[in-house]
Amino acid sequence: MFDLGWTELLVVGIVALIVVGPKDLPVLFRRVGQFVGKAKGMAREFSTAMNDAADDSGMREMSSSINKSIKAATNPVGTAMDGVKSAASSLTNLDPESETGKLAAEREADRKKIEASTARAAAERKQREATEALAKAEAAEADVAVPEAKKPAAKKPAAKKPAAKKAPAKKPAAKKAPAKKTAAKTAATKKE
């Protein structure tokens, strides 16, 4: 409500020093401090009395349930996920003697077999890739061990000569009508 910063307090102190005077200023500040202390004490008493009354009437329990419903309203996804988790827990807790429990056990065994065969295939593929990489490394090492003099010289491809440029084909010129005849025709049509 009231927001007093250091600058405002400094202004109030200077005005109080001028109005009250330096002799009576400590007495004034002491009385203001006592008044503020009494006001805080009364506020504290009032809030404890209200809390006691709320405890006696059962408002705390109701306010906690209201807080829970407000939290649920502000976080609908979390509330929905809690409902889904509780529903899913009832689906995973199956009776092993029921048909559904037996089917779930069979599916779990099949899943484990698939995982094992996939892991085995991956290990075989890694082994095969490792042997191929080792073979390539040995081939590269053997290729480096051969001295340069014994290697056959690589043939350079013959350089191609650029093709002769052809002159662009000339297009036949369009025939133009003589200008005199058209001028004579327009003059003849004007006379008529």
Secondary structure, DSSP 8 states (H G I E B T S, - for coil): -----HHHHHHHHHHHHHHH-TTTHHHHHHHHHHHHHHHHHHHHHHHHHHHHHHHHHTHHHHHHHHHHHHHHHH-HHHHHHHHHHHHHHHHHS--TTSHHHHHHHHHHHHHHHHHHHHHHHHHHHHHHHHHHHHHHHHHHHHHHHS-TTTS---------------------------HHHHHHHHHHHHH-
